[in-house]
Amino acid sequence: MLICSSLDEVKRRETALRFIAALVNQEGRSCLYDLSGLAGGFPVKKSDLNLLETYSGPAIFELNLQKEGKKHLAGEKVAAFNRTSAAILAAILALVKPGEEVLHYLPELPSHPSIPRSAKLRGASYREFDNLPDFQLSDETALVIITGSTMDHQVLPLNDFKRIIKISHQQQIPVLVDDASGARIRTVIYNQPRALDMGADLVVTSTDKLMNGPRAGLMAGKATLINRIKDKAHQFGLEAQPPIVAGIVRALEDFNPQRLLDSLDRRDKLNIMARNVMDGVEKTPTGIMISAKNLEKEITSKEGTTTLSARELATLMAMILLKEHHIVTIPAVGMPGVSATIRLDLAALDAGRVDDNQIINALKDSLKRVREIVNDDEACLSLLYEGI
């Protein structure tokens, strides 16, 4: 085993970030191609800099946050958090008591780890479902969470969405929608309504996913619930600080859904090209992806059995894409527990600086390199943890 714990994933991430730092310091940012879809940005204006203070910042930026946040997500009130995971934790701390239950429905298991971890930290029980007939509330259910779009961009059908909200509200259970990327994928690509427009009580999105904002969480919904959640956030330091709020506001002002729509034709062409490299390539709403499971099938079909897991194979390929082709994907740089799917997002800002042939050659070469080292533990460990 190459990756045995979340600590190993921390070390893997540190290796990737050290490589990126050395590369950018030596050759400049233009040599790096972040196609993760999570690149985000920090588009503050020069006039904002003098307001990035403890008190004057919130006084100014909070007004615009409410305006732009409601425009993006709807709702009565908006709150900003230092991570989407922080917003989810604050919501569970505020709305769920120890011994109660968090119920989670999503298009495809498993959940993002922040949700079951937050429930466990609160001392609450947790159940998750991806099949509507299995979804059942209990007497202990205090909060229902719906994931609009999974880490691998599987989108919840609209009828399931509305049905879960209706079932929950019949029992007076509040509904929080984890719309990390879904607030844009669902609405822009799939023309679904915003979560709050469908009757959800709360929604949270990530301001770095498919938009040019900082890595942060933006929550909107009923004012009474937002106030309770903000109270918990301030108690535990989960709220976004003024510089982050400024970045969120400017990113919301700059958001242009057309960039997502413009990626669709290129996605279809790249998908055809990539399927000539390996059979398991799939389309995403704004690009292509290779799941860890499909990569494992590709490797074992040619190399026979391997002691490495599907996650380890995908992480190796992601690290090769980074180190040898300077392409950033989530399995190389993501947090512990992140999806092992290799996604190439064509709506990313850097996608305009890399052509399709370059991407295909990088995939082809990286797949070849994984096959060459798959049974060489020393080479694999060096790739994942060099310098750590």
KEKE-3310 file (N, C-alpha, C; in steps of 0.2 Angstrom, whole numbers, plus 5000, padded with zeros to 4 digits):
npx = (5004:5003:4996:4991:4984:4975:4985:4995:4990:4990:5004:5007:5000:5008:5020:5016:5013:5025:5032:5025:5028:5042:5042:5035:5042:5054:5051:5040:5022:5015:5019:5011:4997:4982:4969:4960:4947:4945:4953:4950:4952:4957:4951:4952:4950:4961:4957:4951:4961:4964:4954:4954:4953:4950:4938:4933:4932:4922:4911:4910:4911:4901:4889:4889:4891:4879:4870:4876:4877:4864:4859:4866:4862:4849:4837:4835:4845:4863:4879:4897:4910:4926:4928:4919:4917:4918:4906:4897:4900:4897:4883:4878:4882:4874:4861:4858:4857:4867:4865:4854:4850:4858:4853:4857:4856:4861:4867:4875:4884:4901:4898:4904:4918:4917:4904:4899:4909:4907:4895:4898:4907:4899:4892:4881:4870:4872:4866:4866:4860:4858:4847:4831:4819:4824:4826:4822:4815:4818:4813:4823:4828:4836:4841:4841:4852:4855:4865:4868:4877:4889:4906:4912:4904:4892:4875:4860:4844:4830:4817:4820:4826:4816:4807:4813:4814:4801:4797:4804:4800:4787:4788:4793:4807:4822:4830:4846:4856:4870:4878:4891:4898:4887:4879:4882:4884:4872:4863:4867:4872:4863:4851:4843:4833:4838:4843:4836:4825:4818:4813:4821:4829:4841:4857:4873:4888:4904:4916:4926:4924:4922:4921:4929:4934:4940:4945:4932:4917:4900:4885:4867:4850:4836:4833:4832:4838:4851:4856:4857:4867:4878:4881:4886:4897:4905:4909:4918:4927:4925:4920:4922:4936:4939:4947:4945:4931:4930:4936:4927:4915:4920:4922:4909:4903:4910:4907:4903:4892:4893:4906:4906:4897:4903:4913:4908:4907:4921:4923:4916:4923:4936:4933:4931:4944:4951:4946:4952:4963:4961:4948:4940:4937:4926:4913:4911:4901:4908:4920:4932:4934:4943:4939:4945:4942:4940:4952:4960:4955:4959:4973:4975:4970:4980:4992:4990:4987:4988:4996:4992:4979:4964:4963:4976:4983:4976:4981:4995:4995:4990:5000:5010:5005:5006:5020:5027:5020:5015:5001:4988:4978:4964:4967:4981:4983:4973:4964:4965:4955:4949:4940:4946:4946:4952:4950:4948:4945:4938:4932:4940:4952:4965:4963:4962:4975:4981:4982:4971:4978:4990:4985:4980:4992:4998:4990:4992:5005:5006:4999:5006:5018:5013:5010:5023:5029:5021:5023:5034:5039:5048:5050:5036:5034:5043:5038:5026:5030:5042:5055:5048)
npy = (4994:5011:5023:5025:5031:5047:5055:5051:5056:5070:5072:5068:5079:5089:5086:5089:5102:5108:5105:5113:5125:5126:5125:5136:5147:5145:5145:5153:5158:5155:5143:5133:5123:5124:5113:5109:5114:5120:5131:5144:5161:5178:5191:5205:5223:5237:5247:5240:5237:5245:5242:5230:5226:5222:5228:5239:5233:5221:5230:5237:5227:5218:5223:5222:5209:5203:5208:5203:5190:5185:5187:5178:5166:5167:5168:5174:5179:5180:5172:5171:5159:5151:5140:5129:5117:5121:5129:5119:5112:5122:5123:5110:5110:5120:5116:5103:5092:5083:5065:5066:5065:5066:5066:5061:5064:5060:5061:5050:5038:5039:5051:5068:5069:5079:5080:5068:5068:5080:5077:5066:5073:5081:5072:5066:5054:5047:5045:5040:5041:5036:5032:5034:5027:5021:5031:5037:5046:5047:5047:5053:5062:5077:5086:5087:5084:5088:5084:5093:5092:5080:5076:5071:5077:5072:5074:5078:5072:5083:5079:5071:5079:5089:5080:5075:5087:5090:5078:5080:5092:5090:5083:5094:5096:5104:5108:5107:5112:5105:5113:5114:5114:5113:5124:5131:5122:5115:5125:5132:5123:5113:5119:5119:5125:5137:5131:5136:5142:5131:5127:5123:5126:5131:5134:5130:5135:5133:5145:5144:5135:5132:5146:5162:5164:5165:5151:5146:5147:5150:5154:5154:5158:5155:5168:5167:5154:5156:5166:5158:5149:5157:5162:5150:5149:5160:5157:5147:5151:5149:5158:5168:5179:5197:5199:5188:5189:5200:5195:5186:5194:5201:5191:5186:5197:5197:5185:5175:5166:5162:5157:5144:5138:5140:5130:5118:5113:5111:5102:5091:5087:5085:5074:5064:5063:5059:5046:5038:5036:5029:5018:5021:5035:5049:5060:5076:5089:5101:5096:5083:5066:5054:5041:5033:5019:5016:5019:5009:4997:4999:4999:4986:4978:4977:4976:4966:4959:4970:4976:4988:5000:5007:5020:5024:5021:5031:5043:5042:5044:5057:5064:5062:5069:5081:5083:5080:5086:5097:5099:5102:5093:5086:5074:5075:5087:5089:5090:5078:5064:5068:5066:5053:5054:5059:5074:5085:5101:5111:5124:5131:5144:5143:5134:5139:5142:5130:5118:5105:5094:5095:5091:5078:5072:5072:5065:5052:5050:5050:5039:5029:5030:5027:5013:5009:5010:5004:4992:4995:4999:5008:5018:5023:5027:5038:5046:5050:5055:5063:5071:5073)
npz = (5000:4996:5000:5015:5025:5030:5034:5025:5013:5016:5016:5002:4996:5001:4994:4981:4981:4984:4973:4964:4969:4967:4953:4948:4954:4947:4933:4931:4933:4921:4916:4921:4922:4927:4928:4936:4940:4952:4954:4957:4963:4967:4965:4970:4970:4968:4976:4986:4995:5006:5014:5020:5033:5051:5056:5048:5035:5036:5038:5026:5015:5019:5015:5001:5000:5004:4994:4982:4985:4987:4974:4967:4974:4979:4993:5010:5018:5019:5022:5025:5024:5030:5023:5013:5019:5032:5033:5033:5044:5054:5052:5056:5069:5074:5071:5074:5088:5100:5098:5089:5072:5056:5040:5023:5006:4990:4973:4970:4979:4987:5000:5002:5013:5023:5028:5035:5044:5051:5057:5066:5074:5081:5088:5083:5074:5057:5041:5024:5007:4990:4983:4979:4984:4996:5005:5020:5033:5051:5069:5075:5066:5062:5053:5035:5022:5006:4992:4978:4966:4964:4970:4958:4949:4946:4944:4953:4949:4944:4949:4960:4968:4971:4977:4989:4996:4998:5006:5017:5022:5025:5037:5045:5044:5042:5027:5020:5006:4999:4988:4981:4969:4962:4962:4951:4940:4940:4938:4927:4917:4917:4918:4929:4943:4956:4972:4983:4977:4974:4986:4997:5013:5016:5007:5002:4994:4985:4983:4974:4965:4948:4947:4949:4962:4980:4989:4998:5008:5004:5011:5010:5014:5024:5036:5050:5052:5046:5055:5067:5063:5060:5072:5078:5070:5073:5086:5084:5076:5062:5052:5037:5035:5033:5021:5013:5012:5004:4992:4988:4986:4975:4965:4964:4958:4946:4940:4926:4917:4904:4901:4906:4897:4885:4885:4881:4868:4865:4875:4870:4858:4864:4872:4862:4856:4868:4871:4862:4868:4880:4885:4896:4898:4902:4899:4908:4915:4911:4905:4904:4912:4921:4930:4945:4946:4932:4927:4934:4928:4915:4917:4923:4913:4904:4911:4920:4936:4950:4965:4970:4974:4966:4969:4972:4960:4952:4959:4957:4943:4942:4949:4940:4928:4934:4937:4926:4915:4920:4922:4933:4943:4953:4961:4964:4971:4980:4996:5010:5008:4997:4980:4970:4956:4940:4934:4920:4918:4907:4907:4916:4919:4915:4905:4892:4888:4885:4872:4864:4859:4866:4879:4876:4873:4885:4893:4887:4888:4902:4906:4901:4908:4921:4919:4917:4930:4939:4946:4953:4968:4974:4965:4964:4977:4978:4968:4974:4987:4987:4994:5006)
capx = (5000:5006:4992:4988:4980:4974:4992:4999:4987:4993:5011:5006:4998:5014:5024:5013:5013:5032:5034:5022:5032:5048:5041:5033:5048:5059:5048:5034:5015:5012:5021:5007:4990:4977:4963:4956:4941:4945:4959:4948:4956:4957:4950:4950:4952:4966:4953:4949:4966:4964:4948:4955:4954:4946:4931:4930:4931:4916:4906:4909:4910:4895:4883:4889:4890:4872:4867:4878:4876:4857:4858:4868:4859:4843:4837:4834:4852:4869:4885:4903:4914:4932:4928:4912:4916:4917:4899:4893:4901:4893:4876:4877:4883:4868:4854:4858:4859:4870:4860:4850:4852:4859:4851:4860:4854:4865:4866:4879:4888:4900:4897:4910:4919:4915:4897:4899:4914:4904:4890:4902:4910:4893:4889:4875:4871:4872:4864:4866:4857:4858:4842:4825:4815:4828:4826:4817:4816:4817:4811:4829:4831:4835:4843:4842:4856:4855:4870:4866:4881:4894:4913:4913:4899:4885:4870:4854:4838:4826:4812:4822:4827:4809:4804:4817:4812:4794:4796:4807:4796:4781:4790:4796:4814:4825:4834:4852:4858:4877:4879:4898:4899:4881:4875:4883:4883:4865:4859:4870:4873:4857:4845:4839:4832:4842:4841:4831:4819:4814:4810:4826:4829:4848:4861:4880:4892:4911:4917:4932:4923:4919:4921:4935:4934:4944:4943:4928:4910:4895:4878:4861:4844:4831:4837:4833:4843:4858:4858:4860:4873:4883:4883:4891:4903:4909:4911:4923:4932:4923:4918:4927:4939:4938:4950:4941:4924:4931:4937:4920:4911:4922:4921:4902:4902:4913:4905:4900:4890:4895:4912:4904:4893:4908:4917:4904:4909:4927:4923:4914:4929:4942:4931:4932:4951:4954:4943:4956:4969:4958:4941:4936:4936:4920:4912:4908:4897:4913:4926:4932:4937:4945:4938:4950:4940:4941:4960:4962:4953:4964:4980:4975:4969:4987:4998:4988:4985:4993:4994:4990:4972:4962:4965:4984:4984:4974:4985:5001:4994:4989:5006:5014:5002:5008:5027:5030:5017:5013:4994:4986:4971:4963:4970:4988:4984:4967:4964:4963:4948:4946:4939:4952:4944:4956:4945:4951:4940:4939:4930:4946:4955:4971:4962:4963:4982:4984:4978:4969:4984:4994:4981:4980:4999:5000:4986:4995:5012:5006:4996:5012:5022:5010:5011:5030:5031:5016:5026:5041:5037:5052:5048:5030:5035:5047:5034:5021:5032:5048:5057:5044)
capy = (5000:5017:5028:5021:5035:5054:5058:5050:5061:5076:5071:5068:5086:5094:5085:5092:5110:5110:5105:5119:5131:5126:5126:5143:5151:5145:5147:5158:5155:5153:5136:5129:5123:5121:5111:5106:5117:5123:5135:5150:5167:5183:5197:5211:5229:5241:5251:5236:5235:5248:5240:5223:5226:5218:5231:5243:5228:5219:5235:5239:5221:5214:5225:5220:5202:5202:5210:5199:5183:5184:5187:5171:5160:5169:5168:5180:5182:5177:5172:5168:5155:5151:5134:5125:5112:5125:5131:5113:5110:5126:5121:5104:5112:5124:5114:5096:5091:5076:5060:5067:5062:5069:5062:5064:5061:5063:5057:5044:5038:5041:5058:5072:5067:5084:5079:5063:5070:5085:5074:5063:5078:5084:5067:5064:5049:5049:5040:5043:5037:5038:5028:5037:5022:5019:5037:5037:5050:5044:5051:5057:5066:5084:5090:5083:5087:5086:5086:5094:5089:5076:5078:5069:5081:5068:5079:5075:5074:5088:5076:5068:5085:5091:5075:5075:5093:5089:5073:5083:5098:5087:5082:5100:5095:5109:5105:5111:5109:5106:5114:5116:5116:5113:5131:5134:5117:5113:5130:5135:5118:5108:5123:5118:5131:5137:5127:5140:5143:5124:5127:5122:5131:5133:5131:5132:5134:5134:5151:5143:5130:5135:5153:5164:5166:5161:5144:5148:5144:5155:5150:5158:5154:5159:5173:5164:5149:5159:5169:5153:5146:5162:5162:5145:5150:5165:5154:5142:5154:5146:5163:5171:5185:5202:5198:5182:5191:5205:5191:5183:5199:5203:5185:5186:5202:5195:5178:5175:5159:5160:5154:5137:5136:5140:5124:5112:5111:5109:5096:5085:5086:5082:5067:5059:5062:5055:5039:5034:5035:5024:5017:5024:5042:5050:5068:5080:5095:5106:5094:5075:5064:5047:5038:5028:5013:5015:5018:5002:4993:5000:4996:4979:4974:4977:4974:4960:4961:4974:4977:4995:5001:5011:5027:5024:5022:5038:5048:5042:5047:5064:5067:5062:5074:5088:5084:5080:5090:5104:5100:5101:5089:5086:5069:5077:5093:5090:5088:5071:5061:5070:5061:5051:5055:5064:5079:5090:5106:5116:5130:5134:5150:5140:5129:5143:5142:5123:5115:5099:5090:5095:5088:5071:5069:5072:5059:5046:5049:5048:5032:5025:5030:5023:5006:5007:5010:5001:4987:4997:5002:5013:5023:5025:5031:5044:5051:5053:5058:5065:5077:5074)
capz = (5000:4995:5003:5020:5029:5028:5034:5019:5009:5018:5013:4995:4994:5002:4988:4975:4982:4984:4966:4960:4971:4963:4946:4947:4955:4942:4926:4931:4933:4914:4914:4925:4919:4933:4925:4942:4941:4958:4954:4960:4961:4972:4961:4973:4967:4972:4981:4992:4999:5012:5018:5022:5041:5055:5057:5042:5030:5036:5037:5019:5011:5021:5012:4994:5000:5004:4988:4977:4987:4986:4967:4965:4977:4982:5000:5014:5021:5016:5026:5021:5029:5027:5018:5012:5025:5039:5033:5034:5051:5058:5051:5060:5076:5076:5070:5076:5094:5101:5098:5084:5066:5050:5034:5017:5000:4985:4967:4970:4985:4994:5002:5003:5020:5028:5031:5040:5049:5055:5061:5071:5079:5084:5092:5079:5069:5050:5036:5017:5002:4983:4980:4982:4988:5002:5009:5026:5039:5058:5074:5077:5060:5064:5047:5029:5017:4999:4987:4971:4962:4968:4968:4952:4945:4945:4946:4956:4945:4947:4952:4966:4972:4974:4982:4995:5000:5001:5011:5023:5025:5028:5044:5047:5045:5038:5021:5018:5000:4998:4981:4981:4962:4959:4961:4944:4936:4939:4935:4920:4912:4916:4918:4935:4947:4962:4977:4987:4973:4975:4993:5002:5018:5016:5002:5002:4988:4986:4978:4970:4960:4942:4947:4950:4969:4984:4992:5004:5007:5004:5013:5010:5016:5029:5040:5057:5052:5045:5061:5072:5060:5060:5079:5079:5066:5077:5092:5083:5071:5055:5048:5033:5037:5028:5014:5009:5010:4998:4986:4987:4983:4968:4961:4962:4953:4939:4937:4919:4916:4897:4901:4906:4891:4880:4886:4880:4861:4866:4879:4866:4854:4867:4874:4857:4856:4874:4871:4858:4872:4884:4885:4902:4898:4902:4899:4914:4912:4908:4903:4904:4918:4921:4937:4948:4944:4925:4926:4936:4923:4910:4919:4924:4907:4900:4915:4924:4943:4954:4973:4971:4974:4961:4972:4972:4953:4950:4962:4953:4936:4943:4950:4933:4925:4937:4937:4919:4910:4923:4923:4940:4944:4960:4965:4966:4976:4984:5003:5012:5007:4990:4975:4966:4949:4937:4930:4916:4917:4901:4909:4920:4916:4912:4899:4886:4887:4883:4867:4865:4857:4872:4884:4874:4873:4892:4895:4884:4891:4909:4906:4899:4914:4927:4918:4918:4937:4943:4951:4956:4974:4976:4960:4966:4983:4976:4965:4979:4993:4986:4998:5013)
cpx = (5004:5003:4988:4983:4979:4981:4996:4996:4989:5000:5011:5005:5004:5019:5022:5014:5021:5035:5031:5026:5038:5048:5040:5038:5053:5057:5043:5027:5013:5014:5016:5000:4985:4970:4958:4949:4940:4951:4957:4952:4955:4956:4948:4953:4957:4963:4951:4954:4966:4959:4949:4957:4949:4938:4928:4929:4924:4910:4905:4907:4904:4889:4883:4889:4883:4869:4869:4877:4868:4855:4860:4864:4852:4843:4836:4840:4857:4875:4891:4907:4921:4933:4920:4911:4915:4909:4895:4893:4897:4886:4874:4877:4877:4862:4853:4860:4862:4864:4855:4853:4853:4857:4853:4858:4858:4865:4870:4884:4896:4899:4904:4911:4917:4908:4897:4904:4911:4899:4893:4905:4905:4890:4882:4876:4870:4870:4864:4863:4858:4852:4835:4821:4818:4827:4820:4819:4815:4815:4816:4831:4830:4837:4844:4847:4856:4861:4868:4870:4887:4901:4915:4908:4894:4880:4863:4848:4833:4820:4814:4823:4821:4806:4807:4815:4805:4793:4799:4803:4789:4782:4793:4803:4817:4830:4840:4855:4866:4878:4885:4899:4892:4877:4877:4882:4876:4861:4861:4869:4866:4850:4840:4838:4837:4839:4835:4825:4815:4812:4815:4827:4836:4852:4868:4884:4899:4913:4923:4930:4919:4917:4927:4936:4939:4941:4939:4921:4905:4888:4873:4855:4840:4835:4838:4838:4850:4860:4861:4866:4879:4885:4888:4898:4908:4912:4917:4928:4931:4921:4924:4929:4938:4941:4947:4934:4925:4932:4931:4916:4913:4921:4914:4900:4904:4911:4901:4898:4892:4901:4911:4901:4898:4912:4914:4906:4916:4928:4921:4920:4934:4940:4932:4939:4953:4951:4948:4963:4967:4951:4937:4935:4929:4919:4909:4905:4902:4919:4926:4935:4938:4944:4944:4948:4941:4948:4962:4960:4958:4971:4980:4974:4975:4992:4996:4987:4990:4991:4991:4982:4971:4964:4972:4986:4982:4979:4992:5000:4993:4996:5011:5012:5005:5016:5030:5027:5014:5005:4992:4979:4971:4966:4977:4988:4978:4968:4963:4956:4945:4945:4946:4951:4949:4951:4949:4945:4942:4936:4935:4949:4961:4969:4963:4971:4985:4979:4976:4974:4989:4991:4982:4987:5001:4996:4990:5001:5011:5003:5002:5016:5019:5011:5018:5032:5026:5018:5033:5039:5041:5051:5041:5030:5038:5043:5029:5024:5039:5050:5053:5047)
cpy = (5006:5023:5024:5025:5043:5057:5057:5055:5068:5077:5072:5076:5090:5093:5089:5100:5112:5110:5111:5125:5132:5128:5134:5148:5151:5147:5152:5154:5152:5146:5131:5129:5120:5120:5108:5108:5120:5128:5142:5156:5172:5189:5203:5217:5232:5245:5247:5236:5238:5246:5233:5223:5223:5221:5234:5238:5225:5224:5237:5233:5217:5216:5222:5212:5200:5203:5204:5191:5181:5183:5180:5165:5161:5168:5175:5184:5177:5177:5169:5165:5154:5144:5132:5120:5115:5127:5125:5111:5115:5125:5116:5106:5116:5121:5107:5095:5084:5071:5060:5064:5067:5064:5065:5061:5064:5058:5051:5044:5037:5049:5061:5071:5073:5083:5074:5065:5075:5082:5070:5067:5081:5078:5065:5058:5051:5043:5043:5038:5040:5034:5031:5033:5020:5025:5037:5041:5045:5049:5056:5062:5073:5089:5085:5087:5084:5088:5087:5091:5086:5079:5076:5072:5077:5073:5076:5077:5078:5085:5074:5074:5088:5086:5075:5081:5092:5084:5076:5088:5095:5085:5088:5099:5100:5105:5110:5108:5111:5107:5117:5119:5116:5119:5134:5128:5115:5119:5132:5129:5114:5112:5122:5124:5131:5133:5130:5141:5136:5123:5124:5127:5134:5130:5134:5130:5136:5140:5150:5138:5132:5142:5156:5168:5163:5155:5146:5146:5150:5152:5156:5154:5158:5162:5170:5158:5151:5162:5164:5150:5151:5163:5156:5146:5155:5162:5150:5144:5151:5152:5165:5177:5190:5201:5193:5185:5196:5201:5188:5188:5200:5197:5184:5191:5200:5189:5179:5168:5157:5156:5146:5135:5136:5134:5118:5109:5108:5102:5090:5083:5082:5075:5062:5057:5057:5048:5035:5033:5029:5024:5021:5031:5044:5058:5070:5086:5100:5103:5086:5073:5056:5045:5033:5021:5011:5015:5012:4997:4993:4998:4989:4975:4973:4974:4968:4963:4966:4975:4984:4996:5006:5018:5028:5025:5029:5043:5048:5045:5055:5067:5067:5068:5081:5088:5084:5084:5096:5105:5098:5098:5088:5081:5071:5083:5093:5088:5081:5069:5064:5065:5060:5052:5061:5068:5084:5095:5111:5123:5134:5139:5147:5136:5133:5144:5135:5120:5108:5093:5089:5091:5080:5068:5068:5066:5052:5045:5047:5041:5027:5024:5026:5015:5004:5006:5006:4996:4988:5002:5009:5019:5027:5030:5038:5049:5054:5057:5061:5071:5078:5069)
cpz = (5000:4999:5009:5025:5027:5029:5028:5013:5010:5015:5005:4993:4995:4996:4982:4975:4982:4977:4962:4962:4967:4956:4944:4948:4950:4935:4925:4931:4926:4912:4917:4922:4924:4929:4930:4942:4948:4959:4958:4958:4967:4968:4964:4969:4971:4977:4987:4997:5006:5017:5021:5029:5045:5056:5051:5036:5030:5035:5030:5015:5013:5017:5004:4994:5000:4997:4982:4978:4985:4978:4964:4968:4979:4990:5004:5017:5019:5022:5023:5027:5026:5023:5018:5018:5032:5039:5035:5042:5056:5058:5056:5067:5078:5076:5072:5083:5095:5101:5093:5077:5060:5044:5028:5011:4994:4979:4966:4976:4983:4994:5002:5011:5025:5031:5036:5046:5054:5060:5067:5076:5083:5089:5089:5075:5062:5046:5029:5012:4995:4979:4983:4987:4995:5007:5014:5032:5046:5063:5076:5072:5062:5058:5041:5025:5011:4995:4980:4965:4966:4966:4961:4947:4942:4948:4948:4951:4948:4951:4959:4971:4976:4979:4989:5000:5003:5006:5018:5027:5028:5036:5048:5049:5040:5033:5020:5011:4999:4990:4979:4974:4959:4958:4954:4939:4934:4936:4928:4915:4911:4917:4924:4939:4953:4967:4981:4984:4973:4982:4998:5007:5018:5010:5003:4996:4989:4980:4974:4965:4954:4943:4950:4957:4973:4987:4999:5003:5008:5005:5012:5012:5020:5034:5047:5057:5051:5051:5066:5069:5061:5068:5081:5076:5070:5083:5090:5077:5064:5050:5043:5035:5031:5021:5010:5007:5004:4992:4984:4983:4976:4963:4959:4957:4946:4936:4931:4917:4909:4897:4902:4900:4885:4880:4883:4873:4862:4870:4874:4861:4858:4870:4869:4856:4862:4874:4866:4862:4877:4884:4890:4903:4898:4902:4906:4911:4909:4906:4902:4910:4917:4929:4939:4946:4937:4924:4929:4931:4917:4911:4920:4918:4903:4904:4920:4931:4946:4961:4974:4970:4968:4963:4971:4964:4950:4953:4958:4946:4937:4945:4944:4929:4927:4935:4930:4914:4913:4923:4930:4939:4951:4964:4967:4971:4981:4992:5004:5011:5000:4985:4971:4958:4946:4932:4927:4915:4912:4902:4914:4916:4912:4905:4892:4884:4885:4878:4868:4864:4863:4878:4882:4875:4881:4895:4893:4887:4899:4910:4905:4905:4920:4925:4919:4926:4942:4948:4954:4962:4976:4971:4962:4972:4982:4973:4969:4985:4993:4990:5005:5018)
residu = (MET:LEU:ILE:CYS:SER:SER:LEU:ASP:GLU:VAL:LYS:ARG:ARG:GLU:THR:ALA:LEU:ARG:PHE:ILE:ALA:ALA:LEU:VAL:ASN:GLN:GLU:GLY:ARG:SER:CYS:LEU:TYR:ASP:LEU:SER:GLY:LEU:ALA:GLY:GLY:PHE:PRO:VAL:LYS:LYS:SER:ASP:LEU:ASN:LEU:LEU:GLU:THR:TYR:SER:GLY:PRO:ALA:ILE:PHE:GLU:LEU:ASN:LEU:GLN:LYS:GLU:GLY:LYS:LYS:HIS:LEU:ALA:GLY:GLU:LYS:VAL:ALA:ALA:PHE:ASN:ARG:THR:SER:ALA:ALA:ILE:LEU:ALA:ALA:ILE:LEU:ALA:LEU:VAL:LYS:PRO:GLY:GLU:GLU:VAL:LEU:HIS:TYR:LEU:PRO:GLU:LEU:PRO:SER:HIS:PRO:SER:ILE:PRO:ARG:SER:ALA:LYS:LEU:ARG:GLY:ALA:SER:TYR:ARG:GLU:PHE:ASP:ASN:LEU:PRO:ASP:PHE:GLN:LEU:SER:ASP:GLU:THR:ALA:LEU:VAL:ILE:ILE:THR:GLY:SER:THR:MET:ASP:HIS:GLN:VAL:LEU:PRO:LEU:ASN:ASP:PHE:LYS:ARG:ILE:ILE:LYS:ILE:SER:HIS:GLN:GLN:GLN:ILE:PRO:VAL:LEU:VAL:ASP:ASP:ALA:SER:GLY:ALA:ARG:ILE:ARG:THR:VAL:ILE:TYR:ASN:GLN:PRO:ARG:ALA:LEU:ASP:MET:GLY:ALA:ASP:LEU:VAL:VAL:THR:SER:THR:ASP:LYS:LEU:MET:ASN:GLY:PRO:ARG:ALA:GLY:LEU:MET:ALA:GLY:LYS:ALA:THR:LEU:ILE:ASN:ARG:ILE:LYS:ASP:LYS:ALA:HIS:GLN:PHE:GLY:LEU:GLU:ALA:GLN:PRO:PRO:ILE:VAL:ALA:GLY:ILE:VAL:ARG:ALA:LEU:GLU:ASP:PHE:ASN:PRO:GLN:ARG:LEU:LEU:ASP:SER:LEU:ASP:ARG:ARG:ASP:LYS:LEU:ASN:ILE:MET:ALA:ARG:ASN:VAL:MET:ASP:GLY:VAL:GLU:LYS:THR:PRO:THR:GLY:ILE:MET:ILE:SER:ALA:LYS:ASN:LEU:GLU:LYS:GLU:ILE:THR:SER:LYS:GLU:GLY:THR:THR:THR:LEU:SER:ALA:ARG:GLU:LEU:ALA:THR:LEU:MET:ALA:MET:ILE:LEU:LEU:LYS:GLU:HIS:HIS:ILE:VAL:THR:ILE:PRO:ALA:VAL:GLY:MET:PRO:GLY:VAL:SER:ALA:THR:ILE:ARG:LEU:ASP:LEU:ALA:ALA:LEU:ASP:ALA:GLY:ARG:VAL:ASP:ASP:ASN:GLN:ILE:ILE:ASN:ALA:LEU:LYS:ASP:SER:LEU:LYS:ARG:VAL:ARG:GLU:ILE:VAL:ASN:ASP:ASP:GLU:ALA:CYS:LEU:SER:LEU:LEU:TYR:GLU:GLY:ILE)
# end
